[in-house]
Amino acid sequence: MWDMFLNSARLFMRGKLFREPGMVARQWLLGVMVSAVLTVLLVRLLGWGPVPAATLVGLLVGAWQPVLFKDLKYN
């Protein structure tokens, strides 16, 4: 199991894990931006504390990850 993790990490760092690394970066950035905006909206506009806002946003965006990454192809 550890060897599989290390192999995947090496391939990722060399840019050879995914067929389209640009798509991975774009989808990852989209998830980060949506989570940041949602967190700021909950904290600033609705007056939530940072911990409940981060918890809810983490759950929502975490559930959204399979949708974001469904079309990724591995090498």
PyMOL Python script that loads the backbone (N, CA, C, O; Angstrom):
from pymol import cmd

cmd.read_pdbstr("""\
ATOM      1  N   MET A   1       0.816  -1.178   0.000  1.00  0.00           N
ATOM      2  CA  MET A   1       0.000   0.000   0.000  1.00  0.00           C
ATOM      3  C   MET A   1       0.868   1.252   0.000  1.00  0.00           C
ATOM      4  O   MET A   1       0.605   2.198  -0.743  1.00  0.00           O
ATOM      5  N   TRP A   2       1.898   1.255   0.833  1.00  0.00           N
ATOM      6  CA  TRP A   2       2.794   2.401   0.905  1.00  0.00           C
ATOM      7  C   TRP A   2       3.518   2.604  -0.425  1.00  0.00           C
ATOM      8  O   TRP A   2       3.706   3.739  -0.864  1.00  0.00           O
ATOM      9  N   ASP A   3       3.927   1.499  -1.072  1.00  0.00           N
ATOM     10  CA  ASP A   3       4.605   1.598  -2.366  1.00  0.00           C
ATOM     11  C   ASP A   3       3.691   2.198  -3.428  1.00  0.00           C
ATOM     12  O   ASP A   3       4.139   2.988  -4.259  1.00  0.00           O
ATOM     13  N   MET A   4       2.425   1.831  -3.407  1.00  0.00           N
ATOM     14  CA  MET A   4       1.474   2.392  -4.363  1.00  0.00           C
ATOM     15  C   MET A   4       1.333   3.898  -4.144  1.00  0.00           C
ATOM     16  O   MET A   4       1.294   4.663  -5.108  1.00  0.00           O
ATOM     17  N   PHE A   5       1.256   4.325  -2.887  1.00  0.00           N
ATOM     18  CA  PHE A   5       1.171   5.746  -2.577  1.00  0.00           C
ATOM     19  C   PHE A   5       2.403   6.490  -3.075  1.00  0.00           C
ATOM     20  O   PHE A   5       2.284   7.536  -3.713  1.00  0.00           O
ATOM     21  N   LEU A   6       3.583   5.956  -2.787  1.00  0.00           N
ATOM     22  CA  LEU A   6       4.820   6.606  -3.212  1.00  0.00           C
ATOM     23  C   LEU A   6       4.925   6.674  -4.739  1.00  0.00           C
ATOM     24  O   LEU A   6       5.358   7.687  -5.288  1.00  0.00           O
ATOM     25  N   ASN A   7       4.534   5.604  -5.418  1.00  0.00           N
ATOM     26  CA  ASN A   7       4.562   5.601  -6.877  1.00  0.00           C
ATOM     27  C   ASN A   7       3.612   6.655  -7.442  1.00  0.00           C
ATOM     28  O   ASN A   7       3.975   7.383  -8.366  1.00  0.00           O
ATOM     29  N   SER A   8       2.404   6.740  -6.898  1.00  0.00           N
ATOM     30  CA  SER A   8       1.441   7.742  -7.355  1.00  0.00           C
ATOM     31  C   SER A   8       1.945   9.149  -7.080  1.00  0.00           C
ATOM     32  O   SER A   8       1.788  10.041  -7.914  1.00  0.00           O
ATOM     33  N   ALA A   9       2.549   9.353  -5.920  1.00  0.00           N
ATOM     34  CA  ALA A   9       3.081  10.674  -5.582  1.00  0.00           C
ATOM     35  C   ALA A   9       4.216  11.056  -6.535  1.00  0.00           C
ATOM     36  O   ALA A   9       4.290  12.204  -6.972  1.00  0.00           O
ATOM     37  N   ARG A  10       5.092  10.118  -6.859  1.00  0.00           N
ATOM     38  CA  ARG A  10       6.177  10.405  -7.805  1.00  0.00           C
ATOM     39  C   ARG A  10       5.634  10.761  -9.180  1.00  0.00           C
ATOM     40  O   ARG A  10       6.085  11.724  -9.801  1.00  0.00           O
ATOM     41  N   LEU A  11       4.663   9.985  -9.655  1.00  0.00           N
ATOM     42  CA  LEU A  11       4.064  10.278 -10.959  1.00  0.00           C
ATOM     43  C   LEU A  11       3.373  11.635 -10.955  1.00  0.00           C
ATOM     44  O   LEU A  11       3.465  12.382 -11.929  1.00  0.00           O
ATOM     45  N   PHE A  12       2.684  11.957  -9.871  1.00  0.00           N
ATOM     46  CA  PHE A  12       2.013  13.250  -9.771  1.00  0.00           C
ATOM     47  C   PHE A  12       3.013  14.389  -9.815  1.00  0.00           C
ATOM     48  O   PHE A  12       2.801  15.379 -10.516  1.00  0.00           O
ATOM     49  N   MET A  13       4.105  14.255  -9.069  1.00  0.00           N
ATOM     50  CA  MET A  13       5.114  15.323  -9.026  1.00  0.00           C
ATOM     51  C   MET A  13       5.804  15.501 -10.374  1.00  0.00           C
ATOM     52  O   MET A  13       6.222  16.610 -10.706  1.00  0.00           O
ATOM     53  N   ARG A  14       5.930  14.445 -11.145  1.00  0.00           N
ATOM     54  CA  ARG A  14       6.531  14.556 -12.476  1.00  0.00           C
ATOM     55  C   ARG A  14       5.527  14.994 -13.528  1.00  0.00           C
ATOM     56  O   ARG A  14       5.902  15.254 -14.671  1.00  0.00           O
ATOM     57  N   GLY A  15       4.252  15.078 -13.156  1.00  0.00           N
ATOM     58  CA  GLY A  15       3.217  15.472 -14.102  1.00  0.00           C
ATOM     59  C   GLY A  15       2.792  14.355 -15.029  1.00  0.00           C
ATOM     60  O   GLY A  15       2.296  14.614 -16.126  1.00  0.00           O
ATOM     61  N   LYS A  16       2.980  13.103 -14.603  1.00  0.00           N
ATOM     62  CA  LYS A  16       2.666  11.964 -15.464  1.00  0.00           C
ATOM     63  C   LYS A  16       1.538  11.093 -14.917  1.00  0.00           C
ATOM     64  O   LYS A  16       1.293  10.010 -15.450  1.00  0.00           O
ATOM     65  N   LEU A  17       0.848  11.534 -13.873  1.00  0.00           N
ATOM     66  CA  LEU A  17      -0.227  10.733 -13.300  1.00  0.00           C
ATOM     67  C   LEU A  17      -1.515  10.892 -14.095  1.00  0.00           C
ATOM     68  O   LEU A  17      -2.244   9.924 -14.309  1.00  0.00           O
ATOM     69  N   PHE A  18      -1.791  12.112 -14.530  1.00  0.00           N
ATOM     70  CA  PHE A  18      -3.024  12.397 -15.265  1.00  0.00           C
ATOM     71  C   PHE A  18      -2.706  12.688 -16.722  1.00  0.00           C
ATOM     72  O   PHE A  18      -1.627  13.191 -17.036  1.00  0.00           O
ATOM     73  N   ARG A  19      -3.639  12.375 -17.613  1.00  0.00           N
ATOM     74  CA  ARG A  19      -3.444  12.666 -19.033  1.00  0.00           C
ATOM     75  C   ARG A  19      -3.476  14.163 -19.298  1.00  0.00           C
ATOM     76  O   ARG A  19      -2.734  14.663 -20.142  1.00  0.00           O
ATOM     77  N   GLU A  20      -4.331  14.876 -18.582  1.00  0.00           N
ATOM     78  CA  GLU A  20      -4.464  16.317 -18.772  1.00  0.00           C
ATOM     79  C   GLU A  20      -4.210  17.034 -17.446  1.00  0.00           C
ATOM     80  O   GLU A  20      -5.160  17.321 -16.718  1.00  0.00           O
ATOM     81  N   PRO A  21      -2.957  17.326 -17.120  1.00  0.00           N
ATOM     82  CA  PRO A  21      -2.664  17.992 -15.846  1.00  0.00           C
ATOM     83  C   PRO A  21      -3.300  19.376 -15.748  1.00  0.00           C
ATOM     84  O   PRO A  21      -3.610  19.839 -14.650  1.00  0.00           O
ATOM     85  N   GLY A  22      -3.494  20.037 -16.883  1.00  0.00           N
ATOM     86  CA  GLY A  22      -4.135  21.346 -16.863  1.00  0.00           C
ATOM     87  C   GLY A  22      -5.578  21.264 -16.394  1.00  0.00           C
ATOM     88  O   GLY A  22      -6.052  22.146 -15.679  1.00  0.00           O
ATOM     89  N   MET A  23      -6.270  20.220 -16.790  1.00  0.00           N
ATOM     90  CA  MET A  23      -7.658  20.029 -16.351  1.00  0.00           C
ATOM     91  C   MET A  23      -7.714  19.757 -14.853  1.00  0.00           C
ATOM     92  O   MET A  23      -8.614  20.240 -14.166  1.00  0.00           O
ATOM     93  N   VAL A  24      -6.763  18.993 -14.350  1.00  0.00           N
ATOM     94  CA  VAL A  24      -6.701  18.721 -12.912  1.00  0.00           C
ATOM     95  C   VAL A  24      -6.510  20.028 -12.152  1.00  0.00           C
ATOM     96  O   VAL A  24      -7.202  20.290 -11.168  1.00  0.00           O
ATOM     97  N   ALA A  25      -5.568  20.847 -12.613  1.00  0.00           N
ATOM     98  CA  ALA A  25      -5.306  22.121 -11.951  1.00  0.00           C
ATOM     99  C   ALA A  25      -6.525  23.034 -12.020  1.00  0.00           C
ATOM    100  O   ALA A  25      -6.861  23.695 -11.038  1.00  0.00           O
ATOM    101  N   ARG A  26      -7.182  23.074 -13.165  1.00  0.00           N
ATOM    102  CA  ARG A  26      -8.361  23.933 -13.339  1.00  0.00           C
ATOM    103  C   ARG A  26      -9.500  23.495 -12.405  1.00  0.00           C
ATOM    104  O   ARG A  26     -10.126  24.335 -11.759  1.00  0.00           O
ATOM    105  N   GLN A  27      -9.765  22.202 -12.333  1.00  0.00           N
ATOM    106  CA  GLN A  27     -10.842  21.702 -11.479  1.00  0.00           C
ATOM    107  C   GLN A  27     -10.500  21.900  -9.998  1.00  0.00           C
ATOM    108  O   GLN A  27     -11.368  22.237  -9.192  1.00  0.00           O
ATOM    109  N   TRP A  28      -9.240  21.688  -9.653  1.00  0.00           N
ATOM    110  CA  TRP A  28      -8.808  21.897  -8.278  1.00  0.00           C
ATOM    111  C   TRP A  28      -8.961  23.363  -7.890  1.00  0.00           C
ATOM    112  O   TRP A  28      -9.453  23.679  -6.807  1.00  0.00           O
ATOM    113  N   LEU A  29      -8.532  24.262  -8.789  1.00  0.00           N
ATOM    114  CA  LEU A  29      -8.648  25.695  -8.517  1.00  0.00           C
ATOM    115  C   LEU A  29     -10.105  26.117  -8.408  1.00  0.00           C
ATOM    116  O   LEU A  29     -10.443  26.957  -7.574  1.00  0.00           O
ATOM    117  N   LEU A  30     -10.966  25.551  -9.230  1.00  0.00           N
ATOM    118  CA  LEU A  30     -12.390  25.851  -9.149  1.00  0.00           C
ATOM    119  C   LEU A  30     -12.941  25.460  -7.781  1.00  0.00           C
ATOM    120  O   LEU A  30     -13.683  26.231  -7.173  1.00  0.00           O
ATOM    121  N   GLY A  31     -12.595  24.293  -7.298  1.00  0.00           N
ATOM    122  CA  GLY A  31     -13.034  23.856  -5.974  1.00  0.00           C
ATOM    123  C   GLY A  31     -12.518  24.751  -4.863  1.00  0.00           C
ATOM    124  O   GLY A  31     -13.252  25.070  -3.927  1.00  0.00           O
ATOM    125  N   VAL A  32     -11.257  25.159  -4.960  1.00  0.00           N
ATOM    126  CA  VAL A  32     -10.668  26.047  -3.949  1.00  0.00           C
ATOM    127  C   VAL A  32     -11.367  27.399  -3.952  1.00  0.00           C
ATOM    128  O   VAL A  32     -11.685  27.938  -2.892  1.00  0.00           O
ATOM    129  N   MET A  33     -11.606  27.947  -5.137  1.00  0.00           N
ATOM    130  CA  MET A  33     -12.239  29.265  -5.235  1.00  0.00           C
ATOM    131  C   MET A  33     -13.678  29.231  -4.718  1.00  0.00           C
ATOM    132  O   MET A  33     -14.095  30.133  -3.992  1.00  0.00           O
ATOM    133  N   VAL A  34     -14.432  28.207  -5.083  1.00  0.00           N
ATOM    134  CA  VAL A  34     -15.814  28.104  -4.609  1.00  0.00           C
ATOM    135  C   VAL A  34     -15.848  27.965  -3.092  1.00  0.00           C
ATOM    136  O   VAL A  34     -16.679  28.589  -2.432  1.00  0.00           O
ATOM    137  N   SER A  35     -14.960  27.159  -2.538  1.00  0.00           N
ATOM    138  CA  SER A  35     -14.949  26.994  -1.083  1.00  0.00           C
ATOM    139  C   SER A  35     -14.542  28.285  -0.381  1.00  0.00           C
ATOM    140  O   SER A  35     -15.097  28.610   0.669  1.00  0.00           O
ATOM    141  N   ALA A  36     -13.591  29.024  -0.936  1.00  0.00           N
ATOM    142  CA  ALA A  36     -13.182  30.292  -0.331  1.00  0.00           C
ATOM    143  C   ALA A  36     -14.324  31.304  -0.367  1.00  0.00           C
ATOM    144  O   ALA A  36     -14.589  31.985   0.624  1.00  0.00           O
ATOM    145  N   VAL A  37     -14.994  31.399  -1.502  1.00  0.00           N
ATOM    146  CA  VAL A  37     -16.103  32.353  -1.626  1.00  0.00           C
ATOM    147  C   VAL A  37     -17.240  31.986  -0.675  1.00  0.00           C
ATOM    148  O   VAL A  37     -17.788  32.853   0.006  1.00  0.00           O
ATOM    149  N   LEU A  38     -17.592  30.712  -0.632  1.00  0.00           N
ATOM    150  CA  LEU A  38     -18.664  30.290   0.270  1.00  0.00           C
ATOM    151  C   LEU A  38     -18.310  30.544   1.733  1.00  0.00           C
ATOM    152  O   LEU A  38     -19.161  30.971   2.513  1.00  0.00           O
ATOM    153  N   THR A  39     -17.080  30.286   2.099  1.00  0.00           N
ATOM    154  CA  THR A  39     -16.657  30.526   3.479  1.00  0.00           C
ATOM    155  C   THR A  39     -16.751  32.002   3.825  1.00  0.00           C
ATOM    156  O   THR A  39     -17.272  32.365   4.880  1.00  0.00           O
ATOM    157  N   VAL A  40     -16.250  32.849   2.943  1.00  0.00           N
ATOM    158  CA  VAL A  40     -16.304  34.298   3.186  1.00  0.00           C
ATOM    159  C   VAL A  40     -17.752  34.771   3.259  1.00  0.00           C
ATOM    160  O   VAL A  40     -18.091  35.587   4.116  1.00  0.00           O
ATOM    161  N   LEU A  41     -18.605  34.274   2.375  1.00  0.00           N
ATOM    162  CA  LEU A  41     -20.012  34.674   2.401  1.00  0.00           C
ATOM    163  C   LEU A  41     -20.685  34.280   3.716  1.00  0.00           C
ATOM    164  O   LEU A  41     -21.408  35.078   4.312  1.00  0.00           O
ATOM    165  N   LEU A  42     -20.448  33.064   4.158  1.00  0.00           N
ATOM    166  CA  LEU A  42     -21.063  32.625   5.409  1.00  0.00           C
ATOM    167  C   LEU A  42     -20.551  33.413   6.607  1.00  0.00           C
ATOM    168  O   LEU A  42     -21.322  33.752   7.506  1.00  0.00           O
ATOM    169  N   VAL A  43     -19.260  33.704   6.623  1.00  0.00           N
ATOM    170  CA  VAL A  43     -18.682  34.403   7.771  1.00  0.00           C
ATOM    171  C   VAL A  43     -19.048  35.887   7.745  1.00  0.00           C
ATOM    172  O   VAL A  43     -19.476  36.436   8.760  1.00  0.00           O
ATOM    173  N   ARG A  44     -18.883  36.535   6.597  1.00  0.00           N
ATOM    174  CA  ARG A  44     -19.101  37.984   6.527  1.00  0.00           C
ATOM    175  C   ARG A  44     -20.568  38.372   6.413  1.00  0.00           C
ATOM    176  O   ARG A  44     -21.036  39.250   7.137  1.00  0.00           O
ATOM    177  N   LEU A  45     -21.289  37.731   5.520  1.00  0.00           N
ATOM    178  CA  LEU A  45     -22.662  38.161   5.256  1.00  0.00           C
ATOM    179  C   LEU A  45     -23.670  37.577   6.243  1.00  0.00           C
ATOM    180  O   LEU A  45     -24.618  38.260   6.630  1.00  0.00           O
ATOM    181  N   LEU A  46     -23.482  36.343   6.647  1.00  0.00           N
ATOM    182  CA  LEU A  46     -24.443  35.721   7.545  1.00  0.00           C
ATOM    183  C   LEU A  46     -24.004  35.741   9.001  1.00  0.00           C
ATOM    184  O   LEU A  46     -24.773  35.382   9.892  1.00  0.00           O
ATOM    185  N   GLY A  47     -22.759  36.166   9.242  1.00  0.00           N
ATOM    186  CA  GLY A  47     -22.283  36.294  10.610  1.00  0.00           C
ATOM    187  C   GLY A  47     -21.956  34.986  11.307  1.00  0.00           C
ATOM    188  O   GLY A  47     -21.910  34.934  12.536  1.00  0.00           O
ATOM    189  N   TRP A  48     -21.727  33.930  10.541  1.00  0.00           N
ATOM    190  CA  TRP A  48     -21.359  32.650  11.136  1.00  0.00           C
ATOM    191  C   TRP A  48     -19.945  32.739  11.689  1.00  0.00           C
ATOM    192  O   TRP A  48     -19.158  33.580  11.255  1.00  0.00           O
ATOM    193  N   GLY A  49     -19.629  31.902  12.618  1.00  0.00           N
ATOM    194  CA  GLY A  49     -18.254  31.778  13.084  1.00  0.00           C
ATOM    195  C   GLY A  49     -17.435  31.039  12.040  1.00  0.00           C
ATOM    196  O   GLY A  49     -17.993  30.324  11.208  1.00  0.00           O
ATOM    197  N   PRO A  50     -16.115  31.205  12.073  1.00  0.00           N
ATOM    198  CA  PRO A  50     -15.287  30.556  11.057  1.00  0.00           C
ATOM    199  C   PRO A  50     -15.299  29.030  11.132  1.00  0.00           C
ATOM    200  O   PRO A  50     -15.187  28.369  10.099  1.00  0.00           O
ATOM    201  N   VAL A  51     -15.431  28.466  12.309  1.00  0.00           N
ATOM    202  CA  VAL A  51     -15.400  27.006  12.426  1.00  0.00           C
ATOM    203  C   VAL A  51     -16.668  26.366  11.845  1.00  0.00           C
ATOM    204  O   VAL A  51     -16.555  25.425  11.060  1.00  0.00           O
ATOM    205  N   PRO A  52     -17.870  26.840  12.199  1.00  0.00           N
ATOM    206  CA  PRO A  52     -19.054  26.246  11.568  1.00  0.00           C
ATOM    207  C   PRO A  52     -19.104  26.481  10.059  1.00  0.00           C
ATOM    208  O   PRO A  52     -19.528  25.606   9.304  1.00  0.00           O
ATOM    209  N   ALA A  53     -18.670  27.665   9.625  1.00  0.00           N
ATOM    210  CA  ALA A  53     -18.674  27.951   8.189  1.00  0.00           C
ATOM    211  C   ALA A  53     -17.709  27.030   7.458  1.00  0.00           C
ATOM    212  O   ALA A  53     -18.053  26.475   6.414  1.00  0.00           O
ATOM    213  N   ALA A  54     -16.513  26.862   7.990  1.00  0.00           N
ATOM    214  CA  ALA A  54     -15.526  25.991   7.344  1.00  0.00           C
ATOM    215  C   ALA A  54     -15.987  24.538   7.350  1.00  0.00           C
ATOM    216  O   ALA A  54     -15.736  23.803   6.395  1.00  0.00           O
ATOM    217  N   THR A  55     -16.656  24.121   8.413  1.00  0.00           N
ATOM    218  CA  THR A  55     -17.160  22.752   8.488  1.00  0.00           C
ATOM    219  C   THR A  55     -18.217  22.500   7.425  1.00  0.00           C
ATOM    220  O   THR A  55     -18.156  21.500   6.710  1.00  0.00           O
ATOM    221  N   LEU A  56     -19.185  23.401   7.318  1.00  0.00           N
ATOM    222  CA  LEU A  56     -20.246  23.232   6.326  1.00  0.00           C
ATOM    223  C   LEU A  56     -19.697  23.303   4.910  1.00  0.00           C
ATOM    224  O   LEU A  56     -20.042  22.478   4.064  1.00  0.00           O
ATOM    225  N   VAL A  57     -18.849  24.281   4.652  1.00  0.00           N
ATOM    226  CA  VAL A  57     -18.281  24.418   3.310  1.00  0.00           C
ATOM    227  C   VAL A  57     -17.408  23.214   2.976  1.00  0.00           C
ATOM    228  O   VAL A  57     -17.421  22.739   1.841  1.00  0.00           O
ATOM    229  N   GLY A  58     -16.660  22.724   3.936  1.00  0.00           N
ATOM    230  CA  GLY A  58     -15.838  21.534   3.706  1.00  0.00           C
ATOM    231  C   GLY A  58     -16.681  20.329   3.334  1.00  0.00           C
ATOM    232  O   GLY A  58     -16.318  19.561   2.442  1.00  0.00           O
ATOM    233  N   LEU A  59     -17.793  20.162   4.007  1.00  0.00           N
ATOM    234  CA  LEU A  59     -18.693  19.053   3.675  1.00  0.00           C
ATOM    235  C   LEU A  59     -19.303  19.227   2.288  1.00  0.00           C
ATOM    236  O   LEU A  59     -19.358  18.278   1.506  1.00  0.00           O
ATOM    237  N   LEU A  60     -19.759  20.433   1.986  1.00  0.00           N
ATOM    238  CA  LEU A  60     -20.389  20.676   0.685  1.00  0.00           C
ATOM    239  C   LEU A  60     -19.408  20.523  -0.471  1.00  0.00           C
ATOM    240  O   LEU A  60     -19.694  19.831  -1.448  1.00  0.00           O
ATOM    241  N   VAL A  61     -18.266  21.163  -0.359  1.00  0.00           N
ATOM    242  CA  VAL A  61     -17.296  21.117  -1.453  1.00  0.00           C
ATOM    243  C   VAL A  61     -16.651  19.729  -1.527  1.00  0.00           C
ATOM    244  O   VAL A  61     -16.315  19.264  -2.616  1.00  0.00           O
ATOM    245  N   GLY A  62     -16.477  19.073  -0.397  1.00  0.00           N
ATOM    246  CA  GLY A  62     -15.971  17.703  -0.410  1.00  0.00           C
ATOM    247  C   GLY A  62     -16.921  16.750  -1.110  1.00  0.00           C
ATOM    248  O   GLY A  62     -16.486  15.833  -1.808  1.00  0.00           O
ATOM    249  N   ALA A  63     -18.216  16.963  -0.926  1.00  0.00           N
ATOM    250  CA  ALA A  63     -19.203  16.141  -1.622  1.00  0.00           C
ATOM    251  C   ALA A  63     -19.237  16.459  -3.113  1.00  0.00           C
ATOM    252  O   ALA A  63     -19.655  15.626  -3.918  1.00  0.00           O
ATOM    253  N   TRP A  64     -18.804  17.645  -3.478  1.00  0.00           N
ATOM    254  CA  TRP A  64     -18.800  18.094  -4.873  1.00  0.00           C
ATOM    255  C   TRP A  64     -17.569  17.582  -5.634  1.00  0.00           C
ATOM    256  O   TRP A  64     -17.572  17.573  -6.865  1.00  0.00           O
ATOM    257  N   GLN A  65     -16.532  17.161  -4.930  1.00  0.00           N
ATOM    258  CA  GLN A  65     -15.290  16.723  -5.566  1.00  0.00           C
ATOM    259  C   GLN A  65     -15.479  15.585  -6.571  1.00  0.00           C
ATOM    260  O   GLN A  65     -14.894  15.648  -7.652  1.00  0.00           O
ATOM    261  N   PRO A  66     -16.264  14.554  -6.272  1.00  0.00           N
ATOM    262  CA  PRO A  66     -16.441  13.502  -7.288  1.00  0.00           C
ATOM    263  C   PRO A  66     -17.061  14.023  -8.582  1.00  0.00           C
ATOM    264  O   PRO A  66     -16.756  13.522  -9.664  1.00  0.00           O
ATOM    265  N   VAL A  67     -17.920  15.015  -8.473  1.00  0.00           N
ATOM    266  CA  VAL A  67     -18.517  15.611  -9.673  1.00  0.00           C
ATOM    267  C   VAL A  67     -17.456  16.387 -10.448  1.00  0.00           C
ATOM    268  O   VAL A  67     -17.393  16.314 -11.675  1.00  0.00           O
ATOM    269  N   LEU A  68     -16.625  17.130  -9.722  1.00  0.00           N
ATOM    270  CA  LEU A  68     -15.567  17.910 -10.368  1.00  0.00           C
ATOM    271  C   LEU A  68     -14.564  17.021 -11.097  1.00  0.00           C
ATOM    272  O   LEU A  68     -14.121  17.345 -12.199  1.00  0.00           O
ATOM    273  N   PHE A  69     -14.212  15.904 -10.475  1.00  0.00           N
ATOM    274  CA  PHE A  69     -13.128  15.081 -11.002  1.00  0.00           C
ATOM    275  C   PHE A  69     -13.609  13.832 -11.744  1.00  0.00           C
ATOM    276  O   PHE A  69     -12.815  12.921 -11.979  1.00  0.00           O
ATOM    277  N   LYS A  70     -14.873  13.767 -12.113  1.00  0.00           N
ATOM    278  CA  LYS A  70     -15.405  12.554 -12.747  1.00  0.00           C
ATOM    279  C   LYS A  70     -14.819  12.296 -14.127  1.00  0.00           C
ATOM    280  O   LYS A  70     -14.757  11.142 -14.552  1.00  0.00           O
ATOM    281  N   ASP A  71     -14.391  13.319 -14.834  1.00  0.00           N
ATOM    282  CA  ASP A  71     -13.899  13.142 -16.193  1.00  0.00           C
ATOM    283  C   ASP A  71     -12.374  13.061 -16.303  1.00  0.00           C
ATOM    284  O   ASP A  71     -11.837  13.067 -17.410  1.00  0.00           O
ATOM    285  N   LEU A  72     -11.672  12.986 -15.166  1.00  0.00           N
ATOM    286  CA  LEU A  72     -10.219  12.910 -15.215  1.00  0.00           C
ATOM    287  C   LEU A  72      -9.772  11.535 -15.710  1.00  0.00           C
ATOM    288  O   LEU A  72     -10.348  10.509 -15.348  1.00  0.00           O
ATOM    289  N   LYS A  73      -8.753  11.540 -16.529  1.00  0.00           N
ATOM    290  CA  LYS A  73      -8.188  10.295 -17.040  1.00  0.00           C
ATOM    291  C   LYS A  73      -6.772  10.134 -16.508  1.00  0.00           C
ATOM    292  O   LYS A  73      -5.982  11.078 -16.498  1.00  0.00           O
ATOM    293  N   TYR A  74      -6.468   8.923 -16.068  1.00  0.00           N
ATOM    294  CA  TYR A  74      -5.134   8.608 -15.574  1.00  0.00           C
ATOM    295  C   TYR A  74      -4.305   7.997 -16.691  1.00  0.00           C
ATOM    296  O   TYR A  74      -4.841   7.409 -17.631  1.00  0.00           O
ATOM    297  N   ASN A  75      -2.994   8.145 -16.575  1.00  0.00           N
ATOM    298  CA  ASN A  75      -2.081   7.473 -17.528  1.00  0.00           C
ATOM    299  C   ASN A  75      -1.871   6.043 -17.137  1.00  0.00           C
ATOM    300  O   ASN A  75      -1.139   5.320 -17.812  1.00  0.00           O
TER     301      ASN A  75
END
""", "prot")
cmd.dss("prot")
cmd.show_as("cartoon", "prot")
cmd.util.cbc("prot")
cmd.orient("prot")
